[in-house]
Amino acid sequence: MTVRSSFDPELTRKIVRKVPFFARFSNEELDSLLEQTNVYGCRKGEVIFFENEENQQMYIILKGRVKVVGFTPGGLERVMAFRQRGDYFGDMGLLDGKTDYATVIAMEPCKMLVITKSVFDTFFLENTNVLKGIIAVLCERLRESWMFHTIIGTNDAESKIRVTLARYGKTLGVPDSSGVIISKIFSHQSIADRVLITRETASRVLARMKDQHEIEMAGRHIKLLPAFFDKVSQCELYRALSAMQDNLH
């Protein structure tokens, strides 16, 4: 990565303000934090850090998209998550100084605000309100991880995809007059990687959903139609995950 000296401080402030870690910061605290950080640029395909590589920096995406991936014993890439502007990663390493659980790769040219451990310690560890925010974020991450492992442990490919699309609709959905458009672009391969099935299986399931008027394409984006939500509400995996998540809150 290379240091980028030119960036819009007002836009950066708005993006950082939306990160849960910084929601309780005063304007003065936020300005002081930004004065001690740098913005870095990276190229498409560049690895930000590798799985099991010691990382003591937190990254906030100001521009571009990255993918969070793991690798099977055979060396196949498995996409675990996508991150875009306003998202962040690397925070676990700041808390315990240990290695991260995944590899992060830029999907397009990116700009990222980088917060080092020394800056993090200065601003976070003596602020009780901020620590409460960190705990809340970590708890939500644990819930997400638990849901992901529950989904991939299911043998029913259609249920896997249905629940995953429902989750994307909830977290990335933009409602319109006839359904919910998932704001990120997902290929059949990326969906297959997400739930550990083959691309061919994912394509068959998605084609069947399209034929049954549960989904349609809005440009390159998947749109969830009313019939999809009727079907997913009857899905046993979805019901089980919803019930268990309610019990965790």
PyRosetta script that sets phi, psi and omega in degrees:
from pyrosetta import init, pose_from_sequence

init()
pose = pose_from_sequence("MTVRSSFDPELTRKIVRKVPFFARFSNEELDSLLEQTNVYGCRKGEVIFFENEENQQMYIILKGRVKVVGFTPGGLERVMAFRQRGDYFGDMGLLDGKTDYATVIAMEPCKMLVITKSVFDTFFLENTNVLKGIIAVLCERLRESWMFHTIIGTNDAESKIRVTLARYGKTLGVPDSSGVIISKIFSHQSIADRVLITRETASRVLARMKDQHEIEMAGRHIKLLPAFFDKVSQCELYRALSAMQDNLH")
pose.set_psi(1, 152.1)
pose.set_omega(1, 178.6)
pose.set_phi(2, -119.1)
pose.set_psi(2, 147.5)
pose.set_omega(2, 179.9)
pose.set_phi(3, -72.6)
pose.set_psi(3, 133.8)
pose.set_omega(3, 176.7)
pose.set_phi(4, -110.7)
pose.set_psi(4, 114.1)
pose.set_omega(4, -177.5)
pose.set_phi(5, -82.4)
pose.set_psi(5, -22.6)
pose.set_omega(5, -176.3)
pose.set_phi(6, -102.3)
pose.set_psi(6, 116.8)
pose.set_omega(6, 174.5)
pose.set_phi(7, -156.5)
pose.set_psi(7, 160.0)
pose.set_omega(7, -177.2)
pose.set_phi(8, -82.5)
pose.set_psi(8, 107.1)
pose.set_omega(8, -176.3)
pose.set_phi(9, -64.2)
pose.set_psi(9, -33.5)
pose.set_omega(9, -179.3)
pose.set_phi(10, -69.4)
pose.set_psi(10, -43.5)
pose.set_omega(10, 177.2)
pose.set_phi(11, -64.1)
pose.set_psi(11, -42.6)
pose.set_omega(11, 178.3)
pose.set_phi(12, -59.5)
pose.set_psi(12, -42.7)
pose.set_omega(12, 179.9)
pose.set_phi(13, -61.4)
pose.set_psi(13, -42.3)
pose.set_omega(13, -179.8)
pose.set_phi(14, -64.8)
pose.set_psi(14, -42.0)
pose.set_omega(14, -179.1)
pose.set_phi(15, -66.4)
pose.set_psi(15, -46.1)
pose.set_omega(15, -177.7)
pose.set_phi(16, -65.3)
pose.set_psi(16, -36.7)
pose.set_omega(16, -178.5)
pose.set_phi(17, -59.2)
pose.set_psi(17, -29.3)
pose.set_omega(17, -177.9)
pose.set_phi(18, -82.3)
pose.set_psi(18, -10.7)
pose.set_omega(18, 176.5)
pose.set_phi(19, -73.2)
pose.set_psi(19, 127.4)
pose.set_omega(19, -174.9)
pose.set_phi(20, -52.7)
pose.set_psi(20, -34.8)
pose.set_omega(20, 179.6)
pose.set_phi(21, -57.2)
pose.set_psi(21, -30.9)
pose.set_omega(21, -172.5)
pose.set_phi(22, -105.8)
pose.set_psi(22, 4.2)
pose.set_omega(22, -175.2)
pose.set_phi(23, -61.2)
pose.set_psi(23, -28.6)
pose.set_omega(23, -177.2)
pose.set_phi(24, -94.9)
pose.set_psi(24, 2.7)
pose.set_omega(24, 179.9)
pose.set_phi(25, -73.0)
pose.set_psi(25, 141.0)
pose.set_omega(25, 170.0)
pose.set_phi(26, -74.5)
pose.set_psi(26, 165.5)
pose.set_omega(26, 177.6)
pose.set_phi(27, -59.7)
pose.set_psi(27, -37.8)
pose.set_omega(27, 179.9)
pose.set_phi(28, -66.4)
pose.set_psi(28, -42.5)
pose.set_omega(28, 178.8)
pose.set_phi(29, -64.4)
pose.set_psi(29, -40.3)
pose.set_omega(29, -178.8)
pose.set_phi(30, -66.7)
pose.set_psi(30, -43.1)
pose.set_omega(30, 178.6)
pose.set_phi(31, -62.5)
pose.set_psi(31, -40.7)
pose.set_omega(31, 179.1)
pose.set_phi(32, -64.1)
pose.set_psi(32, -40.4)
pose.set_omega(32, 177.7)
pose.set_phi(33, -61.1)
pose.set_psi(33, -47.5)
pose.set_omega(33, -176.1)
pose.set_phi(34, -65.0)
pose.set_psi(34, -28.9)
pose.set_omega(34, 178.0)
pose.set_phi(35, -66.4)
pose.set_psi(35, -20.4)
pose.set_omega(35, -176.3)
pose.set_phi(36, -107.7)
pose.set_psi(36, 14.9)
pose.set_omega(36, 179.5)
pose.set_phi(37, -121.9)
pose.set_psi(37, 167.1)
pose.set_omega(37, 177.3)
pose.set_phi(38, -125.0)
pose.set_psi(38, 154.5)
pose.set_omega(38, 173.1)
pose.set_phi(39, -103.5)
pose.set_psi(39, 130.1)
pose.set_omega(39, -178.9)
pose.set_phi(40, -116.0)
pose.set_psi(40, 150.7)
pose.set_omega(40, 174.8)
pose.set_phi(41, -112.9)
pose.set_psi(41, 147.7)
pose.set_omega(41, 176.2)
pose.set_phi(42, -139.8)
pose.set_psi(42, 156.0)
pose.set_omega(42, -176.3)
pose.set_phi(43, -88.3)
pose.set_psi(43, 160.2)
pose.set_omega(43, 173.6)
pose.set_phi(44, -57.7)
pose.set_psi(44, 131.4)
pose.set_omega(44, 179.3)
pose.set_phi(45, 87.3)
pose.set_psi(45, -6.8)
pose.set_omega(45, -178.9)
pose.set_phi(46, -74.3)
pose.set_psi(46, 136.9)
pose.set_omega(46, 176.8)
pose.set_phi(47, -83.2)
pose.set_psi(47, 123.2)
pose.set_omega(47, 178.9)
pose.set_phi(48, -75.6)
pose.set_psi(48, -49.5)
pose.set_omega(48, 167.4)
pose.set_phi(49, -157.8)
pose.set_psi(49, 158.3)
pose.set_omega(49, -177.5)
pose.set_phi(50, -96.1)
pose.set_psi(50, 154.4)
pose.set_omega(50, 171.4)
pose.set_phi(51, -56.0)
pose.set_psi(51, 136.9)
pose.set_omega(51, -179.8)
pose.set_phi(52, 70.7)
pose.set_psi(52, 7.0)
pose.set_omega(52, 173.7)
pose.set_phi(53, -87.2)
pose.set_psi(53, 130.9)
pose.set_omega(53, -179.5)
pose.set_phi(54, -63.2)
pose.set_psi(54, 126.7)
pose.set_omega(54, -177.5)
pose.set_phi(55, -133.8)
pose.set_psi(55, 125.5)
pose.set_omega(55, 178.7)
pose.set_phi(56, -125.8)
pose.set_psi(56, 44.0)
pose.set_omega(56, 177.1)
pose.set_phi(57, -138.7)
pose.set_psi(57, 145.9)
pose.set_omega(57, 175.1)
pose.set_phi(58, -107.6)
pose.set_psi(58, 138.4)
pose.set_omega(58, -176.3)
pose.set_phi(59, -116.8)
pose.set_psi(59, 131.4)
pose.set_omega(59, 173.7)
pose.set_phi(60, -117.4)
pose.set_psi(60, 123.0)
pose.set_omega(60, -175.2)
pose.set_phi(61, -79.0)
pose.set_psi(61, 120.6)
pose.set_omega(61, 177.0)
pose.set_phi(62, -95.7)
pose.set_psi(62, -27.2)
pose.set_omega(62, -179.8)
pose.set_phi(63, -157.4)
pose.set_psi(63, 139.2)
pose.set_omega(63, 175.8)
pose.set_phi(64, 99.1)
pose.set_psi(64, -174.9)
pose.set_omega(64, -178.5)
pose.set_phi(65, -137.0)
pose.set_psi(65, 149.2)
pose.set_omega(65, 174.5)
pose.set_phi(66, -130.7)
pose.set_psi(66, 162.2)
pose.set_omega(66, 173.3)
pose.set_phi(67, -120.7)
pose.set_psi(67, 143.6)
pose.set_omega(67, 178.3)
pose.set_phi(68, -104.3)
pose.set_psi(68, 120.2)
pose.set_omega(68, -172.0)
pose.set_phi(69, -130.7)
pose.set_psi(69, 156.0)
pose.set_omega(69, 168.4)
pose.set_phi(70, -123.3)
pose.set_psi(70, 171.4)
pose.set_omega(70, -179.1)
pose.set_phi(71, -127.9)
pose.set_psi(71, 137.5)
pose.set_omega(71, 177.6)
pose.set_phi(72, -73.0)
pose.set_psi(72, 165.2)
pose.set_omega(72, 176.5)
pose.set_phi(73, -55.7)
pose.set_psi(73, -26.7)
pose.set_omega(73, 177.9)
pose.set_phi(74, -84.1)
pose.set_psi(74, 0.1)
pose.set_omega(74, 177.4)
pose.set_phi(75, 90.4)
pose.set_psi(75, 7.4)
pose.set_omega(75, 179.3)
pose.set_phi(76, -80.2)
pose.set_psi(76, 138.6)
pose.set_omega(76, -179.7)
pose.set_phi(77, -77.6)
pose.set_psi(77, 133.6)
pose.set_omega(77, 176.8)
pose.set_phi(78, -122.0)
pose.set_psi(78, 115.4)
pose.set_omega(78, -178.5)
pose.set_phi(79, -76.1)
pose.set_psi(79, 124.8)
pose.set_omega(79, -178.7)
pose.set_phi(80, -101.2)
pose.set_psi(80, -31.0)
pose.set_omega(80, -178.3)
pose.set_phi(81, -167.4)
pose.set_psi(81, 161.5)
pose.set_omega(81, 172.3)
pose.set_phi(82, -119.2)
pose.set_psi(82, 145.9)
pose.set_omega(82, 178.0)
pose.set_phi(83, -130.4)
pose.set_psi(83, 142.4)
pose.set_omega(83, -179.5)
pose.set_phi(84, -135.9)
pose.set_psi(84, -169.3)
pose.set_omega(84, -175.5)
pose.set_phi(85, -53.6)
pose.set_psi(85, 130.3)
pose.set_omega(85, -178.7)
pose.set_phi(86, 95.6)
pose.set_psi(86, -17.8)
pose.set_omega(86, 177.0)
pose.set_phi(87, -83.5)
pose.set_psi(87, 167.4)
pose.set_omega(87, -177.7)
pose.set_phi(88, -145.8)
pose.set_psi(88, 161.3)
pose.set_omega(88, 178.7)
pose.set_phi(89, -159.7)
pose.set_psi(89, 168.9)
pose.set_omega(89, -179.4)
pose.set_phi(90, 88.4)
pose.set_psi(90, -2.2)
pose.set_omega(90, -175.2)
pose.set_phi(91, -67.9)
pose.set_psi(91, -27.3)
pose.set_omega(91, -179.4)
pose.set_phi(92, -62.1)
pose.set_psi(92, -39.8)
pose.set_omega(92, 179.6)
pose.set_phi(93, -64.2)
pose.set_psi(93, -30.3)
pose.set_omega(93, 177.7)
pose.set_phi(94, -67.6)
pose.set_psi(94, -31.5)
pose.set_omega(94, -174.9)
pose.set_phi(95, -80.1)
pose.set_psi(95, -40.5)
pose.set_omega(95, -176.3)
pose.set_phi(96, -120.7)
pose.set_psi(96, -3.2)
pose.set_omega(96, 177.3)
pose.set_phi(97, 70.8)
pose.set_psi(97, 11.0)
pose.set_omega(97, -177.3)
pose.set_phi(98, -98.8)
pose.set_psi(98, 179.2)
pose.set_omega(98, -177.3)
pose.set_phi(99, -72.9)
pose.set_psi(99, 160.7)
pose.set_omega(99, 179.0)
pose.set_phi(100, -90.2)
pose.set_psi(100, 164.7)
pose.set_omega(100, -173.0)
pose.set_phi(101, -90.4)
pose.set_psi(101, -4.8)
pose.set_omega(101, -172.7)
pose.set_phi(102, -151.8)
pose.set_psi(102, 167.5)
pose.set_omega(102, 174.5)
pose.set_phi(103, -98.1)
pose.set_psi(103, 140.2)
pose.set_omega(103, 179.6)
pose.set_phi(104, -117.9)
pose.set_psi(104, 126.8)
pose.set_omega(104, -174.8)
pose.set_phi(105, -127.9)
pose.set_psi(105, 135.2)
pose.set_omega(105, 177.5)
pose.set_phi(106, -71.8)
pose.set_psi(106, 129.5)
pose.set_omega(106, 178.2)
pose.set_phi(107, -90.0)
pose.set_psi(107, -13.9)
pose.set_omega(107, 179.1)
pose.set_phi(108, -160.7)
pose.set_psi(108, 169.7)
pose.set_omega(108, 177.6)
pose.set_phi(109, -55.5)
pose.set_psi(109, 132.7)
pose.set_omega(109, -173.7)
pose.set_phi(110, -127.9)
pose.set_psi(110, 155.2)
pose.set_omega(110, 166.1)
pose.set_phi(111, -122.5)
pose.set_psi(111, 132.6)
pose.set_omega(111, -177.9)
pose.set_phi(112, -136.5)
pose.set_psi(112, 137.8)
pose.set_omega(112, 171.0)
pose.set_phi(113, -82.3)
pose.set_psi(113, 128.7)
pose.set_omega(113, -176.9)
pose.set_phi(114, -113.0)
pose.set_psi(114, 125.8)
pose.set_omega(114, 179.6)
pose.set_phi(115, -112.4)
pose.set_psi(115, 119.7)
pose.set_omega(115, -178.0)
pose.set_phi(116, -81.4)
pose.set_psi(116, 166.0)
pose.set_omega(116, -178.7)
pose.set_phi(117, -63.8)
pose.set_psi(117, -38.2)
pose.set_omega(117, -179.1)
pose.set_phi(118, -64.1)
pose.set_psi(118, -40.0)
pose.set_omega(118, 177.2)
pose.set_phi(119, -68.5)
pose.set_psi(119, -43.2)
pose.set_omega(119, 179.0)
pose.set_phi(120, -57.0)
pose.set_psi(120, -48.3)
pose.set_omega(120, -178.8)
pose.set_phi(121, -60.5)
pose.set_psi(121, -40.0)
pose.set_omega(121, -178.5)
pose.set_phi(122, -62.7)
pose.set_psi(122, -41.3)
pose.set_omega(122, -172.7)
pose.set_phi(123, -92.7)
pose.set_psi(123, -22.8)
pose.set_omega(123, -170.1)
pose.set_phi(124, -106.9)
pose.set_psi(124, -44.1)
pose.set_omega(124, -165.0)
pose.set_phi(125, -74.0)
pose.set_psi(125, -10.9)
pose.set_omega(125, 177.7)
pose.set_phi(126, -110.0)
pose.set_psi(126, 11.8)
pose.set_omega(126, -177.6)
pose.set_phi(127, -117.4)
pose.set_psi(127, 106.1)
pose.set_omega(127, -175.3)
pose.set_phi(128, -60.9)
pose.set_psi(128, -42.4)
pose.set_omega(128, -179.1)
pose.set_phi(129, -62.1)
pose.set_psi(129, -40.3)
pose.set_omega(129, 179.4)
pose.set_phi(130, -67.5)
pose.set_psi(130, -39.3)
pose.set_omega(130, 178.2)
pose.set_phi(131, -60.9)
pose.set_psi(131, -37.4)
pose.set_omega(131, 176.7)
pose.set_phi(132, -62.9)
pose.set_psi(132, -38.5)
pose.set_omega(132, 177.5)
pose.set_phi(133, -64.8)
pose.set_psi(133, -39.0)
pose.set_omega(133, 178.3)
pose.set_phi(134, -62.9)
pose.set_psi(134, -44.3)
pose.set_omega(134, 179.5)
pose.set_phi(135, -60.6)
pose.set_psi(135, -41.5)
pose.set_omega(135, 179.3)
pose.set_phi(136, -62.5)
pose.set_psi(136, -41.6)
pose.set_omega(136, 179.5)
pose.set_phi(137, -64.1)
pose.set_psi(137, -44.5)
pose.set_omega(137, -179.0)
pose.set_phi(138, -64.5)
pose.set_psi(138, -37.8)
pose.set_omega(138, 177.3)
pose.set_phi(139, -62.8)
pose.set_psi(139, -41.0)
pose.set_omega(139, 178.8)
pose.set_phi(140, -66.4)
pose.set_psi(140, -37.8)
pose.set_omega(140, 176.8)
pose.set_phi(141, -62.2)
pose.set_psi(141, -40.6)
pose.set_omega(141, 178.8)
pose.set_phi(142, -63.4)
pose.set_psi(142, -39.9)
pose.set_omega(142, 177.8)
pose.set_phi(143, -63.4)
pose.set_psi(143, -42.1)
pose.set_omega(143, 179.4)
pose.set_phi(144, -62.6)
pose.set_psi(144, -43.7)
pose.set_omega(144, 180.0)
pose.set_phi(145, -62.9)
pose.set_psi(145, -42.8)
pose.set_omega(145, 179.1)
pose.set_phi(146, -62.1)
pose.set_psi(146, -43.3)
pose.set_omega(146, 179.6)
pose.set_phi(147, -63.5)
pose.set_psi(147, -41.8)
pose.set_omega(147, -179.0)
pose.set_phi(148, -61.7)
pose.set_psi(148, -46.0)
pose.set_omega(148, -178.6)
pose.set_phi(149, -69.5)
pose.set_psi(149, -30.7)
pose.set_omega(149, 175.6)
pose.set_phi(150, -66.5)
pose.set_psi(150, -41.5)
pose.set_omega(150, -179.5)
pose.set_phi(151, -64.2)
pose.set_psi(151, -49.3)
pose.set_omega(151, -175.4)
pose.set_phi(152, -71.8)
pose.set_psi(152, -16.2)
pose.set_omega(152, 177.4)
pose.set_phi(153, -81.6)
pose.set_psi(153, -3.1)
pose.set_omega(153, 179.8)
pose.set_phi(154, -89.8)
pose.set_psi(154, 140.8)
pose.set_omega(154, -177.9)
pose.set_phi(155, -85.0)
pose.set_psi(155, -19.4)
pose.set_omega(155, -176.0)
pose.set_phi(156, -81.6)
pose.set_psi(156, 107.1)
pose.set_omega(156, -175.8)
pose.set_phi(157, -62.0)
pose.set_psi(157, -40.0)
pose.set_omega(157, -179.0)
pose.set_phi(158, -63.9)
pose.set_psi(158, -41.9)
pose.set_omega(158, 178.3)
pose.set_phi(159, -63.9)
pose.set_psi(159, -40.1)
pose.set_omega(159, 178.1)
pose.set_phi(160, -57.3)
pose.set_psi(160, -49.4)
pose.set_omega(160, -177.1)
pose.set_phi(161, -68.8)
pose.set_psi(161, -41.3)
pose.set_omega(161, -177.6)
pose.set_phi(162, -61.7)
pose.set_psi(162, -45.8)
pose.set_omega(162, -179.7)
pose.set_phi(163, -67.9)
pose.set_psi(163, -38.2)
pose.set_omega(163, 178.7)
pose.set_phi(164, -64.5)
pose.set_psi(164, -44.3)
pose.set_omega(164, 177.5)
pose.set_phi(165, -64.1)
pose.set_psi(165, -38.1)
pose.set_omega(165, 177.7)
pose.set_phi(166, -62.8)
pose.set_psi(166, -39.6)
pose.set_omega(166, 178.4)
pose.set_phi(167, -65.3)
pose.set_psi(167, -44.2)
pose.set_omega(167, 177.2)
pose.set_phi(168, -62.6)
pose.set_psi(168, -38.1)
pose.set_omega(168, 178.5)
pose.set_phi(169, -62.5)
pose.set_psi(169, -35.8)
pose.set_omega(169, -179.7)
pose.set_phi(170, -74.7)
pose.set_psi(170, -41.4)
pose.set_omega(170, -174.4)
pose.set_phi(171, -92.2)
pose.set_psi(171, -25.5)
pose.set_omega(171, -175.1)
pose.set_phi(172, -125.3)
pose.set_psi(172, 8.1)
pose.set_omega(172, -172.9)
pose.set_phi(173, -79.8)
pose.set_psi(173, 143.2)
pose.set_omega(173, 174.3)
pose.set_phi(174, -121.4)
pose.set_psi(174, 107.2)
pose.set_omega(174, -177.5)
pose.set_phi(175, -66.1)
pose.set_psi(175, 144.1)
pose.set_omega(175, 168.0)
pose.set_phi(176, -134.0)
pose.set_psi(176, -168.1)
pose.set_omega(176, -170.9)
pose.set_phi(177, -68.1)
pose.set_psi(177, -19.3)
pose.set_omega(177, -175.2)
pose.set_phi(178, -127.0)
pose.set_psi(178, 9.2)
pose.set_omega(178, 179.9)
pose.set_phi(179, 166.7)
pose.set_psi(179, -156.0)
pose.set_omega(179, -179.6)
pose.set_phi(180, -129.0)
pose.set_psi(180, 123.0)
pose.set_omega(180, 179.6)
pose.set_phi(181, -94.5)
pose.set_psi(181, 126.7)
pose.set_omega(181, 176.4)
pose.set_phi(182, -77.1)
pose.set_psi(182, 120.8)
pose.set_omega(182, -167.9)
pose.set_phi(183, -71.1)
pose.set_psi(183, -22.6)
pose.set_omega(183, 176.7)
pose.set_phi(184, -95.0)
pose.set_psi(184, 153.5)
pose.set_omega(184, 179.7)
pose.set_phi(185, -91.1)
pose.set_psi(185, 125.4)
pose.set_omega(185, 178.5)
pose.set_phi(186, -123.2)
pose.set_psi(186, 125.0)
pose.set_omega(186, 174.3)
pose.set_phi(187, -81.6)
pose.set_psi(187, 165.9)
pose.set_omega(187, 175.5)
pose.set_phi(188, -59.6)
pose.set_psi(188, -36.7)
pose.set_omega(188, -179.7)
pose.set_phi(189, -66.6)
pose.set_psi(189, -41.6)
pose.set_omega(189, -178.5)
pose.set_phi(190, -67.1)
pose.set_psi(190, -35.9)
pose.set_omega(190, 176.4)
pose.set_phi(191, -67.5)
pose.set_psi(191, -41.9)
pose.set_omega(191, 177.8)
pose.set_phi(192, -61.2)
pose.set_psi(192, -44.2)
pose.set_omega(192, 179.4)
pose.set_phi(193, -62.2)
pose.set_psi(193, -38.0)
pose.set_omega(193, -177.0)
pose.set_phi(194, -61.4)
pose.set_psi(194, -37.9)
pose.set_omega(194, -174.6)
pose.set_phi(195, -111.6)
pose.set_psi(195, 10.5)
pose.set_omega(195, 175.3)
pose.set_phi(196, 60.2)
pose.set_psi(196, 53.7)
pose.set_omega(196, 170.7)
pose.set_phi(197, -131.3)
pose.set_psi(197, 173.5)
pose.set_omega(197, 179.0)
pose.set_phi(198, -78.6)
pose.set_psi(198, 158.0)
pose.set_omega(198, 178.4)
pose.set_phi(199, -63.3)
pose.set_psi(199, -37.2)
pose.set_omega(199, -179.5)
pose.set_phi(200, -61.6)
pose.set_psi(200, -42.0)
pose.set_omega(200, 178.7)
pose.set_phi(201, -65.2)
pose.set_psi(201, -43.7)
pose.set_omega(201, 178.6)
pose.set_phi(202, -60.5)
pose.set_psi(202, -42.2)
pose.set_omega(202, -179.3)
pose.set_phi(203, -63.4)
pose.set_psi(203, -41.1)
pose.set_omega(203, 178.9)
pose.set_phi(204, -63.4)
pose.set_psi(204, -43.7)
pose.set_omega(204, -179.2)
pose.set_phi(205, -65.1)
pose.set_psi(205, -44.9)
pose.set_omega(205, -178.6)
pose.set_phi(206, -66.3)
pose.set_psi(206, -37.4)
pose.set_omega(206, 177.3)
pose.set_phi(207, -63.9)
pose.set_psi(207, -40.4)
pose.set_omega(207, 178.9)
pose.set_phi(208, -65.3)
pose.set_psi(208, -40.6)
pose.set_omega(208, 177.3)
pose.set_phi(209, -62.9)
pose.set_psi(209, -38.6)
pose.set_omega(209, 179.1)
pose.set_phi(210, -67.0)
pose.set_psi(210, -42.9)
pose.set_omega(210, 179.0)
pose.set_phi(211, -62.2)
pose.set_psi(211, -32.2)
pose.set_omega(211, -179.1)
pose.set_phi(212, -89.5)
pose.set_psi(212, 9.7)
pose.set_omega(212, 176.6)
pose.set_phi(213, 59.8)
pose.set_psi(213, 35.6)
pose.set_omega(213, 174.0)
pose.set_phi(214, -90.8)
pose.set_psi(214, -32.1)
pose.set_omega(214, 178.8)
pose.set_phi(215, -136.4)
pose.set_psi(215, 160.9)
pose.set_omega(215, 170.5)
pose.set_phi(216, -151.1)
pose.set_psi(216, 168.1)
pose.set_omega(216, 179.6)
pose.set_phi(217, -96.9)
pose.set_psi(217, 131.0)
pose.set_omega(217, 173.3)
pose.set_phi(218, -109.8)
pose.set_psi(218, 89.9)
pose.set_omega(218, -169.5)
pose.set_phi(219, 69.5)
pose.set_psi(219, -120.7)
pose.set_omega(219, 178.3)
pose.set_phi(220, -101.0)
pose.set_psi(220, 6.4)
pose.set_omega(220, -176.3)
pose.set_phi(221, -103.3)
pose.set_psi(221, 146.5)
pose.set_omega(221, 176.1)
pose.set_phi(222, -81.8)
pose.set_psi(222, 132.7)
pose.set_omega(222, 177.9)
pose.set_phi(223, -114.1)
pose.set_psi(223, 125.7)
pose.set_omega(223, 179.3)
pose.set_phi(224, -90.5)
pose.set_psi(224, 124.7)
pose.set_omega(224, -176.2)
pose.set_phi(225, -98.6)
pose.set_psi(225, 167.3)
pose.set_omega(225, -178.4)
pose.set_phi(226, -53.0)
pose.set_psi(226, -37.2)
pose.set_omega(226, -179.8)
pose.set_phi(227, -62.8)
pose.set_psi(227, -31.2)
pose.set_omega(227, 177.8)
pose.set_phi(228, -63.5)
pose.set_psi(228, -46.8)
pose.set_omega(228, -177.3)
pose.set_phi(229, -67.7)
pose.set_psi(229, -31.4)
pose.set_omega(229, 174.2)
pose.set_phi(230, -63.8)
pose.set_psi(230, -43.4)
pose.set_omega(230, -178.3)
pose.set_phi(231, -69.4)
pose.set_psi(231, -43.8)
pose.set_omega(231, -175.1)
pose.set_phi(232, -67.2)
pose.set_psi(232, -29.0)
pose.set_omega(232, 179.2)
pose.set_phi(233, -67.5)
pose.set_psi(233, -18.1)
pose.set_omega(233, 178.8)
pose.set_phi(234, -97.4)
pose.set_psi(234, -3.1)
pose.set_omega(234, -177.0)
pose.set_phi(235, -76.1)
pose.set_psi(235, 126.3)
pose.set_omega(235, -177.4)
pose.set_phi(236, -62.4)
pose.set_psi(236, -40.1)
pose.set_omega(236, 179.4)
pose.set_phi(237, -63.1)
pose.set_psi(237, -43.1)
pose.set_omega(237, 179.2)
pose.set_phi(238, -62.7)
pose.set_psi(238, -43.3)
pose.set_omega(238, 179.3)
pose.set_phi(239, -63.4)
pose.set_psi(239, -42.1)
pose.set_omega(239, -178.9)
pose.set_phi(240, -65.4)
pose.set_psi(240, -43.8)
pose.set_omega(240, 179.1)
pose.set_phi(241, -64.9)
pose.set_psi(241, -41.7)
pose.set_omega(241, -179.4)
pose.set_phi(242, -63.5)
pose.set_psi(242, -43.7)
pose.set_omega(242, -179.6)
pose.set_phi(243, -64.6)
pose.set_psi(243, -43.1)
pose.set_omega(243, -179.3)
pose.set_phi(244, -68.9)
pose.set_psi(244, -36.0)
pose.set_omega(244, 178.3)
pose.set_phi(245, -67.6)
pose.set_psi(245, -37.7)
pose.set_omega(245, 176.6)
pose.set_phi(246, -61.1)
pose.set_psi(246, -37.8)
pose.set_omega(246, -179.1)
pose.set_phi(247, -70.4)
pose.set_psi(247, -23.8)
pose.set_omega(247, -179.4)
pose.set_phi(248, -80.1)
pose.set_psi(248, -21.6)
pose.set_omega(248, -177.2)
pose.set_phi(249, -83.1)
pose.dump_pdb("model.pdb")
